[in-house]
Amino acid sequence: MKREEFTKCCQAAEEGNEIYLENLGNHESGRLLYCSGDRFQVKVGEQRKEWSPAMCEETGSSSEPPA
């Protein structure tokens, strides 16, 4: 993922949108919780993991928070 995409995902998550990512290294999928420095903090099942944006791609999002 490029830096611009990383920034866009982080901003969307801060605004309350749900962003889903896939780790291309281990093929895990999770929901973006927040960004910390230059890393994603992701919830995978019941675990919290830290992923490098270089190993991730966005797989989906909700542009509006659920009603």
Secondary structure as the mmCIF struct_conf table of DSSP 4:
data_model
#
loop_
_struct_conf.conf_type_id
_struct_conf.id
_struct_conf.beg_label_comp_id
_struct_conf.beg_label_asym_id
_struct_conf.beg_label_seq_id
_struct_conf.end_label_comp_id
_struct_conf.end_label_asym_id
_struct_conf.end_label_seq_id
HELX_RH_AL_P HELX_RH_AL_P1 ARG A 3 GLU A 14
TURN_TY1_P TURN_TY1_P1 GLU A 15 GLY A 16
STRN STRN1 ILE A 19 ASN A 23
TURN_TY1_P TURN_TY1_P2 LEU A 24 ASN A 26
STRN STRN2 SER A 29 SER A 36
TURN_TY1_P TURN_TY1_P3 GLY A 37 ASP A 38
STRN STRN3 ARG A 39 VAL A 44
TURN_TY1_P TURN_TY1_P4 GLY A 45 GLU A 46
STRN STRN4 GLN A 47 TRP A 51
HELX_RH_3T_P HELX_RH_3T_P1 PRO A 53 MET A 55
STRN STRN5 CYS A 56 SER A 61
BEND BEND1 SER A 63 GLU A 64
#
